[in-house]
Amino acid sequence: MNKITETVIEADPKVPVIRTARDFAATPEQLFRAHTDPALFAQWVGPDGTSTRIERWDASTGGSWRYVSVHEGTEYGFHGCFHEVRPDRIVQTFTFDGDPDGVALETMWFEDLGDGRTRLRTQSLVDSFESRDAWLRSGMEVGVNDGYAKLERLIADGAV
């Protein structure tokens, strides 16, 4: 199996889906914790130069979440529901407050590669190709890459 050391972001040509994949020097349990512990999540999510305030966080099946990212004094809110939370997979909705009709259904998988490495795969399904392409143009790639780099540092420092 090839190692994925940088985030791969792909748009499916047949379905309005964005898929990502990245390998981490971490166990599946560590990555699961980083996605379900609100204090940890707030430390790594989003692009550099932003801070994140968790307003609601119930990372359990049927729970919900809301956080606000602040960049240069401007607040950006996001919210959703956890549909399924289990150690190898999280299924949730994701909505940006600035586009309340743009709800994505996201699935994350934590694949144990052995030797303390895990592949994180995500899939985000949106309602149209136009919405998908708008996400890709929004700077999503920068936020994903910056966030995962921060997560890697937290893992390396032993915080996760």
Backbone torsions as a table, in degrees:
resi	resn	phi	psi	omega
1	MET	NA	130.1	179.2
2	ASN	-70.1	146.4	175.7
3	LYS	-85.1	137.6	177.2
4	ILE	-108.3	101.8	-175.2
5	THR	-94.5	-18.7	173.4
6	GLU	-117.8	156.2	-179.7
7	THR	-68.8	128.9	174.2
8	VAL	-99.7	124.9	178.7
9	ILE	-120.5	123.7	-177.0
10	GLU	-130.1	138.8	173.4
11	ALA	-101.0	125.4	179.6
12	ASP	-71.9	129.7	-178.6
13	PRO	-74.0	-15.9	-174.4
14	LYS	-107.8	-19.0	-176.3
15	VAL	-135.9	143.9	-179.6
16	PRO	-74.7	71.4	-175.6
17	VAL	-127.2	143.1	169.7
18	ILE	-114.3	129.8	177.9
19	ARG	-117.8	139.7	174.4
20	THR	-128.3	158.0	174.9
21	ALA	-151.7	142.9	176.2
22	ARG	-160.1	140.9	176.8
23	ASP	-96.1	143.2	179.1
24	PHE	-127.1	148.1	172.3
25	ALA	-83.6	71.7	-175.8
26	ALA	-157.6	160.4	175.4
27	THR	-83.6	161.2	174.4
28	PRO	-56.9	-36.4	-179.8
29	GLU	-63.0	-39.5	178.7
30	GLN	-64.9	-44.7	-180.0
31	LEU	-67.7	-38.1	176.2
32	PHE	-59.4	-47.0	179.4
33	ARG	-60.8	-41.5	-179.8
34	ALA	-62.8	-25.5	179.5
35	HIS	-94.0	-13.6	-176.1
36	THR	-116.1	-18.7	177.9
37	ASP	-88.0	114.4	-173.2
38	PRO	-61.5	-35.3	-180.0
39	ALA	-66.3	-40.2	177.0
40	LEU	-69.6	-46.5	-178.7
41	PHE	-54.2	-44.5	-177.8
42	ALA	-63.5	-24.5	-178.5
43	GLN	-77.5	-23.5	-174.2
44	TRP	-120.3	-19.9	-173.1
45	VAL	-69.0	140.1	170.7
46	GLY	90.7	174.0	-176.3
47	PRO	-70.1	159.2	174.8
48	ASP	-58.1	149.4	178.7
49	GLY	85.6	3.4	176.5
50	THR	-112.5	152.8	170.6
51	SER	-118.1	154.2	-176.0
52	THR	-125.5	131.8	177.5
53	ARG	-113.5	120.6	177.5
54	ILE	-83.8	125.1	178.8
55	GLU	-102.3	-29.8	178.0
56	ARG	-153.8	137.8	-177.6
57	TRP	-157.2	106.3	174.1
58	ASP	-128.7	86.7	-175.4
59	ALA	-81.7	65.5	175.8
60	SER	-137.3	159.7	178.6
61	THR	-56.4	122.9	-177.5
62	GLY	91.7	-5.9	-180.0
63	GLY	-80.0	177.6	179.2
64	SER	-136.5	169.4	-178.9
65	TRP	-148.5	156.9	172.9
66	ARG	-156.2	133.4	172.8
67	TYR	-140.7	160.2	179.2
68	VAL	-124.8	126.6	174.3
69	SER	-99.1	137.9	-178.7
70	VAL	-118.4	125.8	178.3
71	HIS	-133.6	118.6	179.5
72	GLU	50.4	43.1	175.7
73	GLY	83.1	-6.4	178.8
74	THR	-98.9	134.9	-179.2
75	GLU	-100.9	139.1	178.0
76	TYR	-127.7	115.7	-177.6
77	GLY	-97.2	146.9	178.7
78	PHE	-138.5	146.2	178.6
79	HIS	-153.0	165.9	178.7
80	GLY	179.8	-173.9	179.7
81	CYS	-126.1	142.2	173.4
82	PHE	-86.9	113.2	179.6
83	HIS	-84.3	-37.1	177.5
84	GLU	-149.6	130.3	177.0
85	VAL	-129.1	116.1	176.8
86	ARG	-146.9	161.3	-171.3
87	PRO	-56.9	-26.4	-178.5
88	ASP	-103.9	-4.8	-174.2
89	ARG	-160.9	141.7	172.3
90	ILE	-127.7	131.0	174.3
91	VAL	-118.8	127.5	-177.1
92	GLN	-149.8	164.0	169.3
93	THR	-96.8	159.8	-178.4
94	PHE	-143.7	123.5	178.9
95	THR	-135.0	131.7	172.6
96	PHE	-87.5	129.7	-178.4
97	ASP	-55.9	-31.7	180.0
98	GLY	-71.0	-10.6	178.3
99	ASP	-140.4	70.4	-172.1
100	PRO	-62.9	-19.5	177.3
101	ASP	-86.4	-10.2	-175.6
102	GLY	-92.0	71.2	-178.9
103	VAL	-88.8	128.8	176.3
104	ALA	-106.3	146.6	171.3
105	LEU	-103.0	116.8	-175.0
106	GLU	-112.8	139.8	173.2
107	THR	-126.9	133.8	176.0
108	MET	-119.4	135.8	176.2
109	TRP	-120.1	140.2	177.6
110	PHE	-112.7	100.6	-174.0
111	GLU	-99.1	116.8	178.7
112	ASP	-70.4	118.6	179.1
113	LEU	-97.0	-3.6	-176.0
114	GLY	84.9	168.4	178.3
115	ASP	54.4	33.0	177.1
116	GLY	71.9	23.3	179.1
117	ARG	-119.4	147.5	-179.4
118	THR	-138.7	139.1	172.3
119	ARG	-97.4	123.3	174.0
120	LEU	-96.6	120.1	175.7
121	ARG	-117.1	141.0	175.7
122	THR	-131.2	154.3	174.5
123	GLN	-139.5	127.1	177.8
124	SER	-119.5	115.5	178.8
125	LEU	-100.4	124.4	177.4
126	VAL	-115.8	177.2	-170.1
127	ASP	-83.8	-10.7	-178.7
128	SER	-158.8	162.4	175.1
129	PHE	-66.4	-33.2	178.5
130	GLU	-63.4	-43.3	177.8
131	SER	-64.2	-44.7	179.1
132	ARG	-57.6	-47.7	-177.9
133	ASP	-66.7	-33.1	175.9
134	ALA	-65.1	-40.2	176.3
135	TRP	-58.9	-46.5	-177.5
136	LEU	-64.2	-33.2	178.5
137	ARG	-80.3	-13.7	-171.4
138	SER	-74.5	-7.2	-172.6
139	GLY	97.2	9.1	-179.9
140	MET	-51.7	-41.2	-177.0
141	GLU	-59.7	-42.1	179.1
142	VAL	-63.7	-46.2	179.7
143	GLY	-61.7	-42.3	179.4
144	VAL	-64.7	-49.6	-177.7
145	ASN	-65.5	-44.4	177.6
146	ASP	-62.3	-44.3	-179.2
147	GLY	-62.2	-45.5	179.9
148	TYR	-66.3	-33.8	176.2
149	ALA	-64.5	-41.0	176.6
150	LYS	-64.6	-40.2	178.4
151	LEU	-62.8	-42.2	177.5
152	GLU	-59.7	-40.0	178.8
153	ARG	-66.2	-40.9	177.7
154	LEU	-61.4	-40.4	178.4
155	ILE	-64.9	-47.9	-179.1
156	ALA	-61.8	-34.1	-179.8
157	ASP	-80.0	-6.4	179.8
158	GLY	82.9	12.5	-179.5
159	ALA	-77.8	-17.5	-180.0
160	VAL	-113.2	NA	NA
